[in-house]
């Protein structure tokens, strides 16, 4: 059930970006926010990598410093490249999740441990967190998409 809900949320983000060009996915929600659909895709790529590769699998991962937490846009990086990177990261996340049980846990770095109040979290916790992370940002994506061309819903 958790994996199904996460897949639904992932697909919702892809649907929100479908049919838009690079100019449109760079349009910000509302002032003063700089949040864009392109930024959301990049951000969720970073989030997938953080929780599944770094925390759950315990791998050392690298992040694109040019985009930071994902919300920063760079001129030469468009939606097709961002979606391809996101889809590849989602596949790595699926593979990492499939390798263990819901009770398997991964270690948190000091910063996240202070925020969460634990030194590790289970795969179950990660899946629930990812569902809420996508759901929150899909709400943002829905509003951004509606502003761009009036499209609402999944």
ROKOLMI-168333 format. One line per field, with one value per residue: x, y, z of N, C-alpha, C, O in turn. Coordinates in pm, 1 decimal. Layout:
BEGIN
n.px <- c(X;...)
n.py <- c(Y;...)
n.pz <- c(Z;...)
ca.px <- c(X;...)
ca.py <- c(Y;...)
ca.pz <- c(Z;...)
c.px <- c(X;...)
c.py <- c(Y;...)
c.pz <- c(Z;...)
o.px <- c(X;...)
o.py <- c(Y;...)
o.pz <- c(Z;...)
//
This chain:
BEGIN
n.px <- c(82.3;192.0;396.6;239.2;90.0;301.2;395.2;171.5;178.4;425.8;372.9;176.1;322.0;466.6;254.9;166.8;362.3;341.9;318.4;405.1;624.7;976.6;983.4;737.7;754.1;928.7;799.4;715.3;526.9;366.6;433.3;601.1;727.0;961.4;913.4;890.1;764.5;973.3;1173.2;1053.8;1060.1;1337.9;1397.5;1262.6;1411.9;1651.1;1552.8;1462.4;1712.5;1845.9;1693.8;1662.5;1907.5;2123.4;2039.6;1882.9;2023.8;2280.5;2478.5;2742.6;2664.4;2649.3;2565.5;2423.0;2570.7;2501.7;2224.5;2152.4;1924.4;1754.1;1565.4;1680.9;1721.4;1892.3;2012.2;2089.0;1971.5;1698.4;1348.5;1324.9;1575.3;1576.9;1351.6;1437.0;1659.1;1524.5;1348.4;1537.8;1650.3;1427.0;1393.3;1629.2;1563.8;1339.8;1469.0;1644.0;1457.3;1334.6;1525.1;1513.0;1333.5;1035.3;1103.6;1376.0;1646.2;1796.2;2079.0;2074.1;2213.9;2381.1;2246.9;1983.5;1910.2;1885.4;1664.3;1460.5;1474.5;1569.8;1824.3;1817.3;1601.7;1326.0;1260.2;986.9;918.0;1051.1;911.6;652.9;718.7;808.8;572.2;420.3;584.7;585.9;306.4;260.5;418.9;298.7;59.6;149.2;241.7;2.7;-124.9;60.5;53.1;-215.3;-207.5;-43.6;-176.8;-440.3;-507.9;-625.8;-641.6;-561.4)
n.py <- c(-117.9;125.5;160.2;175.0;411.9;593.5;564.6;663.0;933.2;1008.7;978.4;1171.0;1410.1;1396.5;1412.3;1672.9;1817.0;1748.5;1812.6;2074.8;2344.5;2443.2;2712.4;2748.8;2568.9;2701.8;2912.4;3098.9;3033.5;3230.8;3567.0;3632.6;3398.3;3176.6;2931.3;2670.4;2444.2;2305.4;2339.7;2194.8;1931.6;1892.4;1925.8;1707.2;1503.9;1535.7;1485.5;1217.7;1092.7;1157.8;1027.1;755.0;661.4;780.5;777.7;530.4;325.9;385.7;495.2;697.4;993.4;1224.0;1564.8;1804.0;2098.1;2333.8;2341.8;2320.0;2256.6;2180.0;2360.5;2576.0;2718.6;2658.3;2798.5;2628.2;2385.8;2197.1;2090.4;1830.8;1707.8;1727.9;1571.4;1323.1;1272.3;1265.9;1046.5;840.1;849.6;785.2;519.7;407.5;444.1;276.0;30.7;27.7;21.3;-223.1;-403.5;-454.4;-493.8;-347.3;-282.6;-245.6;-21.4;304.8;515.3;845.7;1166.4;1399.1;1649.7;1590.9;1400.5;1553.1;1711.6;1520.1;1367.1;1115.7;869.6;703.5;586.1;386.3;192.8;193.9;436.9;612.8;571.8;664.2;928.7;1014.2;995.0;1198.1;1415.7;1430.3;1465.9;1714.0;1882.5;1828.1;1954.8;2219.1;2205.8;2168.2;2415.1;2582.2;2480.0;2530.6;2807.3;2846.2;2734.0;2680.5;2414.2;2164.7;1914.5;1557.0)
n.pz <- c(0.0;83.5;-106.2;-338.1;-297.0;-292.2;-556.1;-691.5;-610.6;-717.4;-993.2;-1018.9;-997.8;-1237.9;-1421.4;-1375.2;-1501.6;-1763.1;-2111.3;-2109.1;-2198.2;-2179.2;-2102.6;-1973.9;-1753.4;-1598.7;-1489.1;-1207.9;-906.5;-738.9;-655.4;-348.0;-408.6;-562.2;-657.6;-893.3;-1148.7;-1273.8;-1079.8;-871.6;-972.2;-987.6;-714.8;-598.8;-704.8;-566.7;-308.4;-328.9;-372.9;-134.5;73.2;-5.2;-116.7;29.2;308.2;352.4;201.7;274.9;119.7;-13.9;-164.2;-438.4;-498.0;-718.2;-708.0;-834.6;-845.8;-585.5;-331.6;-520.0;-606.1;-734.5;-1050.2;-1354.3;-1654.7;-1870.0;-1815.9;-1878.4;-1872.7;-1982.2;-1932.8;-1654.8;-1584.6;-1682.6;-1516.0;-1271.0;-1308.8;-1333.4;-1079.6;-924.1;-1006.4;-898.3;-631.9;-604.1;-640.6;-419.9;-211.7;-261.7;-188.2;80.9;396.9;541.1;797.9;797.7;855.4;816.0;870.0;1001.3;925.1;1145.6;1145.9;1045.3;1234.7;1466.0;1399.0;1359.5;1585.4;1622.3;1557.3;1346.2;1079.5;968.0;668.4;631.4;759.0;588.4;345.9;417.4;477.5;223.1;75.2;198.2;143.0;-139.6;-172.7;-51.1;-213.5;-456.7;-424.4;-437.6;-701.7;-839.1;-804.4;-933.1;-1194.5;-1258.7;-1265.7;-1486.1;-1716.8;-1654.4;-1606.3;-1390.8;-1128.0;-1127.7)
ca.px <- c(0.0;280.0;461.4;137.5;62.0;417.9;393.1;65.4;228.0;530.5;308.9;105.8;418.8;493.6;135.7;163.4;461.6;317.4;268.1;454.9;758.5;1074.5;944.9;625.1;793.1;1012.0;715.3;700.2;390.5;318.1;533.7;743.9;781.9;1031.1;888.1;848.9;752.4;1108.2;1237.4;995.4;1115.1;1477.6;1396.1;1223.9;1527.1;1740.1;1486.8;1471.4;1852.2;1876.9;1630.9;1680.9;2047.5;2210.2;1993.8;1847.7;2129.8;2407.4;2577.1;2787.9;2606.2;2686.1;2454.0;2457.2;2578.1;2438.8;2081.4;2132.1;1819.7;1673.3;1478.5;1755.4;1717.6;2007.6;1965.8;2114.3;1904.9;1555.5;1257.7;1351.2;1690.1;1535.8;1263.9;1518.4;1734.3;1427.3;1304.2;1649.6;1662.2;1311.6;1424.0;1726.6;1489.9;1262.2;1562.6;1690.3;1345.7;1306.6;1631.8;1496.4;1199.1;986.3;1167.9;1516.8;1663.2;1914.6;2129.9;2058.5;2326.0;2357.0;2147.2;1850.0;1882.6;1837.3;1529.8;1366.0;1481.0;1615.4;1948.7;1788.7;1460.7;1298.1;1208.4;845.9;917.6;1093.0;800.6;549.0;771.2;810.2;432.8;378.8;667.9;528.0;170.4;272.9;468.8;200.1;-34.7;214.6;244.3;-133.3;-148.6;147.9;-0.6;-339.2;-169.5;17.1;-271.3;-575.5;-528.5;-631.3;-666.3;-451.4)
ca.py <- c(0.0;242.0;175.2;218.4;554.4;669.1;565.2;756.3;1069.4;1031.8;996.7;1299.6;1514.7;1387.6;1461.6;1818.8;1874.3;1699.3;1903.8;2211.5;2368.8;2490.2;2844.5;2732.4;2503.0;2797.0;3018.7;3088.7;3022.6;3365.8;3645.5;3640.6;3263.7;3144.7;2789.9;2637.4;2300.5;2254.7;2334.1;2084.8;1805.2;1884.9;1908.2;1571.0;1419.7;1548.1;1420.0;1072.7;1052.0;1173.3;929.2;615.4;627.0;822.5;730.4;388.6;238.8;421.6;526.5;835.9;1044.0;1361.0;1651.4;1911.0;2223.0;2442.4;2348.2;2316.1;2164.5;2148.8;2470.5;2672.1;2688.7;2698.9;2822.5;2517.7;2262.8;2203.9;1993.7;1693.5;1657.4;1715.3;1454.8;1202.2;1251.5;1229.1;908.8;750.9;846.7;708.9;377.9;367.2;438.1;151.2;-80.7;30.6;-20.8;-364.9;-485.8;-477.6;-500.9;-219.5;-256.1;-209.2;121.6;373.1;615.5;986.9;1251.7;1472.5;1754.2;1531.9;1333.3;1656.4;1752.8;1409.9;1316.1;977.0;857.0;623.1;572.6;263.2;207.6;231.9;579.7;681.9;567.5;756.7;1064.0;1045.7;1018.2;1332.3;1514.4;1445.0;1520.5;1858.0;1951.4;1815.9;2065.6;2335.7;2184.7;2188.7;2559.8;2638.3;2438.2;2605.0;2943.4;2843.9;2711.4;2650.2;2271.9;2121.3;1771.8;1465.1)
ca.pz <- c(0.0;88.1;-236.4;-434.7;-275.8;-335.7;-702.4;-732.0;-590.4;-817.5;-1123.2;-1015.8;-1030.9;-1382.1;-1491.5;-1361.4;-1593.6;-1899.0;-2212.7;-2090.8;-2252.9;-2080.7;-2051.8;-1882.1;-1628.2;-1525.1;-1434.7;-1062.4;-855.3;-711.2;-582.4;-376.3;-426.3;-685.9;-681.6;-1028.9;-1172.6;-1296.9;-949.0;-794.1;-1023.8;-941.8;-569.5;-565.1;-738.4;-450.6;-194.9;-353.6;-352.4;7.7;161.2;-43.9;-139.6;140.1;439.2;357.5;150.8;337.0;16.1;-30.8;-288.0;-472.4;-534.3;-811.0;-631.5;-910.3;-816.7;-440.6;-287.6;-637.3;-647.5;-815.5;-1192.6;-1434.3;-1791.6;-1962.3;-1770.9;-1906.9;-1811.1;-2028.1;-1856.7;-1514.3;-1573.0;-1702.3;-1391.7;-1167.9;-1333.9;-1300.6;-933.2;-876.1;-1028.9;-795.8;-505.1;-606.5;-622.0;-280.5;-126.9;-287.6;-129.8;223.7;454.2;594.5;926.8;779.0;884.6;769.8;964.3;968.9;962.8;1270.3;1122.5;1038.0;1362.0;1559.0;1356.8;1373.3;1721.5;1615.3;1481.3;1227.1;1043.3;894.4;532.2;647.1;788.6;466.0;250.1;463.4;458.5;80.6;34.7;241.7;72.9;-272.9;-164.0;-22.6;-332.0;-563.8;-402.5;-498.2;-846.9;-889.0;-811.7;-1037.2;-1324.5;-1281.9;-1301.8;-1618.4;-1827.9;-1607.9;-1585.5;-1250.9;-1109.3;-1155.3)
c.px <- c(87.8;346.9;362.8;105.3;180.6;423.3;286.6;114.0;337.8;468.2;233.5;200.8;448.8;376.5;129.7;258.0;433.1;263.3;315.2;593.5;849.3;1040.3;835.6;667.6;885.7;930.2;692.3;553.3;327.3;427.4;504.2;807.8;850.3;1008.5;831.6;830.3;888.4;1183.2;1183.7;1048.2;1259.0;1484.0;1361.7;1331.0;1624.9;1682.0;1492.2;1612.0;1886.0;1823.5;1659.3;1826.9;2134.9;2166.6;1971.3;1964.0;2267.0;2517.5;2619.2;2734.4;2653.6;2560.5;2506.0;2453.6;2509.8;2290.4;2051.3;2030.5;1722.1;1593.6;1548.7;1754.7;1845.8;1963.5;1978.8;2045.1;1754.5;1477.3;1286.7;1467.7;1652.0;1446.7;1341.4;1598.7;1641.8;1382.7;1414.5;1665.4;1547.1;1337.3;1526.0;1657.9;1407.9;1352.0;1612.3;1580.8;1318.8;1409.1;1609.6;1352.0;1160.8;1052.7;1316.6;1531.4;1794.8;1951.8;2110.0;2185.7;2285.4;2247.3;2005.4;1813.4;1829.9;1694.1;1427.4;1364.0;1520.8;1745.3;1931.0;1638.1;1444.2;1255.7;1062.0;835.0;950.7;979.4;689.2;594.5;768.9;668.9;390.6;459.4;614.6;390.1;173.4;316.7;375.5;87.8;20.3;208.8;106.6;-163.3;-63.6;91.7;-129.4;-308.9;-114.0;-87.9;-410.8;-603.6;-525.2;-655.7;-545.4;-436.9)
c.py <- c(125.7;266.1;223.5;365.7;640.8;675.4;660.8;900.8;1103.6;1060.6;1128.9;1413.7;1514.3;1443.6;1614.0;1887.8;1840.6;1808.7;2047.2;2225.1;2425.5;2627.6;2830.5;2669.7;2589.8;2911.9;2995.5;3088.8;3160.6;3439.4;3638.1;3504.8;3249.3;2998.0;2768.9;2487.1;2237.4;2240.3;2220.9;1949.6;1787.7;1858.3;1763.5;1470.6;1418.3;1472.1;1267.5;1022.8;1053.1;1055.2;784.6;576.2;657.8;762.2;579.2;298.1;271.1;453.5;672.5;882.4;1186.2;1435.9;1760.5;2043.8;2339.1;2455.1;2337.9;2211.9;2131.9;2265.5;2573.3;2627.9;2737.0;2700.0;2700.3;2386.8;2276.6;2091.1;1851.1;1631.8;1635.1;1593.2;1324.7;1170.4;1204.2;1084.7;806.9;738.5;769.0;559.5;327.7;355.0;310.1;31.7;-87.1;-18.6;-170.5;-456.8;-518.9;-489.7;-363.6;-182.6;-226.6;-59.1;173.9;483.4;756.2;1062.4;1333.5;1577.6;1697.3;1461.2;1433.0;1697.2;1645.6;1352.8;1170.3;974.0;772.4;621.6;445.6;294.6;248.6;382.7;658.7;684.3;663.2;901.0;1103.6;1070.2;1158.4;1441.4;1538.4;1510.0;1671.4;1932.9;1935.7;1917.5;2194.4;2324.9;2208.5;2337.5;2625.5;2604.4;2513.6;2748.1;2949.7;2833.9;2669.2;2504.5;2239.8;1971.8;1688.7;1444.3)
c.pz <- c(0.0;-46.5;-342.1;-419.9;-318.1;-488.1;-755.4;-720.6;-690.3;-953.5;-1130.3;-1049.9;-1180.4;-1463.0;-1486.7;-1458.3;-1739.8;-1990.4;-2201.8;-2151.4;-2144.0;-2023.0;-1946.2;-1749.4;-1544.1;-1464.2;-1286.1;-1022.6;-839.7;-636.4;-434.1;-400.9;-561.8;-723.8;-821.9;-1041.6;-1197.8;-1164.7;-863.2;-841.1;-976.0;-791.9;-532.5;-606.1;-622.2;-331.4;-210.0;-321.1;-203.8;89.2;123.5;-60.2;-18.5;273.0;439.4;315.8;208.7;238.2;23.3;-164.6;-312.9;-514.5;-626.5;-735.2;-702.2;-878.9;-667.5;-399.2;-400.2;-690.0;-736.1;-961.4;-1258.8;-1580.3;-1881.4;-1923.9;-1787.6;-1844.4;-1856.5;-1951.2;-1710.7;-1494.2;-1591.1;-1576.5;-1280.4;-1185.6;-1300.5;-1149.3;-871.3;-894.0;-927.0;-659.3;-496.3;-577.8;-477.7;-187.2;-141.9;-221.6;16.9;266.4;510.1;726.5;916.0;801.4;828.3;866.9;911.2;1002.1;1085.3;1255.9;1122.2;1168.0;1464.0;1526.7;1389.4;1515.1;1730.2;1536.4;1355.8;1203.1;961.1;751.0;537.6;670.7;661.8;364.1;289.9;443.2;310.9;27.9;73.8;171.7;-68.1;-265.5;-139.3;-147.5;-452.1;-547.1;-460.7;-650.6;-908.3;-904.5;-920.3;-1174.7;-1356.5;-1325.0;-1444.0;-1728.2;-1784.6;-1580.7;-1436.5;-1245.4;-1146.6;-1303.9)
o.px <- c(61.5;352.7;398.8;94.4;162.0;453.0;309.8;92.6;342.3;506.5;227.7;163.5;455.7;397.1;91.2;237.0;493.9;175.4;269.9;670.3;805.4;1066.8;841.8;621.7;917.4;985.4;654.5;467.3;243.3;504.8;386.6;930.0;803.7;1076.7;739.3;874.8;916.2;1249.3;1259.5;1077.7;1296.9;1565.6;1425.0;1339.7;1675.5;1754.9;1523.1;1628.8;1947.9;1897.6;1678.3;1865.4;2209.9;2247.8;2033.6;1998.2;2360.4;2635.9;2541.1;2756.8;2692.5;2462.9;2620.4;2346.5;2464.5;2235.0;1935.2;2047.0;1620.8;1558.0;1482.2;1784.2;1900.2;1887.3;1888.9;2059.9;1690.5;1531.9;1274.2;1459.9;1690.5;1464.1;1314.1;1605.7;1676.1;1379.3;1386.6;1690.8;1567.6;1305.8;1511.4;1690.5;1406.8;1316.1;1621.6;1608.8;1283.8;1382.2;1680.3;1260.6;1245.5;1057.8;1378.3;1441.6;1888.2;1866.5;2126.8;2257.1;2168.3;2163.7;1917.3;1696.8;1739.0;1612.3;1319.7;1263.4;1506.7;1773.3;2018.5;1558.4;1537.0;1220.3;1017.7;751.6;886.2;953.8;636.6;517.4;730.5;649.0;331.9;406.3;600.0;360.0;97.2;258.1;373.8;27.9;-52.1;175.6;96.2;-219.9;-110.8;83.8;-149.6;-377.4;-135.5;-89.2;-491.3;-713.4;-434.3;-686.9;-442.4;-349.1)
o.py <- c(220.5;379.3;304.8;437.2;749.0;781.0;731.5;981.1;1215.3;1156.2;1191.7;1504.8;1620.3;1514.1;1677.2;2003.8;1898.4;1886.2;2132.9;2128.9;2452.3;2654.0;2894.1;2712.9;2554.8;2998.3;2886.1;3137.9;3200.5;3378.8;3637.5;3495.7;3302.5;2945.8;2838.2;2411.0;2128.0;2139.2;2157.4;1862.6;1680.3;1778.2;1704.8;1362.7;1312.9;1402.0;1196.7;923.3;959.5;991.6;700.4;466.2;572.9;701.9;507.5;204.1;192.4;440.5;759.5;817.8;1258.2;1376.7;1804.0;2095.0;2433.2;2564.9;2346.4;2093.3;2065.2;2268.2;2649.9;2512.3;2841.8;2613.8;2671.9;2286.8;2357.2;2007.1;1758.3;1516.4;1534.9;1519.3;1226.4;1054.8;1113.4;1008.4;700.3;629.8;694.5;480.7;217.3;266.0;243.5;-57.3;-195.3;-92.9;-237.0;-575.2;-603.2;-495.1;-275.4;-65.2;-186.5;19.2;99.6;537.8;782.5;1027.1;1335.9;1592.3;1749.2;1461.9;1400.9;1715.2;1675.7;1297.0;1108.2;1064.6;769.6;651.1;402.4;407.8;329.9;448.9;759.2;787.8;735.6;985.2;1215.8;1158.1;1230.5;1549.0;1652.8;1599.9;1746.6;2035.2;2021.7;1961.0;2270.1;2421.3;2263.3;2380.3;2714.4;2691.2;2555.9;2803.3;3048.3;2914.4;2626.8;2471.6;2281.7;1909.5;1740.1;1369.8)
o.pz <- c(-74.0;-94.6;-427.3;-519.5;-373.6;-544.0;-853.4;-811.4;-742.0;-1021.0;-1236.1;-1123.7;-1242.6;-1561.8;-1585.1;-1493.7;-1829.9;-1952.8;-2277.7;-2155.5;-2032.2;-1905.7;-1841.0;-1643.7;-1430.4;-1396.1;-1244.2;-1095.7;-920.4;-562.4;-397.5;-413.0;-662.6;-812.0;-864.6;-955.7;-1148.7;-1141.2;-789.8;-759.1;-929.4;-746.2;-444.7;-547.5;-583.7;-261.3;-114.1;-250.6;-153.2;164.3;211.2;-20.3;29.5;343.2;517.8;387.5;193.4;269.3;61.7;-267.0;-220.9;-560.5;-613.7;-702.5;-636.9;-884.2;-627.7;-427.5;-379.0;-807.8;-805.7;-991.9;-1224.3;-1624.1;-1960.6;-1994.2;-1720.0;-1772.8;-1776.5;-1909.0;-1650.5;-1397.3;-1522.2;-1534.8;-1204.6;-1089.1;-1245.6;-1097.5;-775.5;-804.7;-874.6;-580.8;-392.7;-500.7;-419.9;-93.1;-44.4;-201.5;72.2;184.1;524.1;763.2;1014.7;770.6;798.2;937.0;792.1;1096.0;1123.2;1345.1;1190.7;1207.4;1540.6;1616.9;1440.9;1558.9;1835.6;1457.9;1269.2;1292.2;892.8;718.0;456.4;609.0;631.8;302.5;205.4;397.1;277.9;-55.9;-6.9;144.1;-111.0;-344.0;-200.1;-182.9;-540.2;-645.4;-525.4;-719.7;-1018.0;-1005.1;-991.2;-1261.7;-1470.3;-1411.2;-1514.4;-1821.3;-1867.6;-1535.7;-1364.8;-1346.9;-1190.2;-1347.5)
//
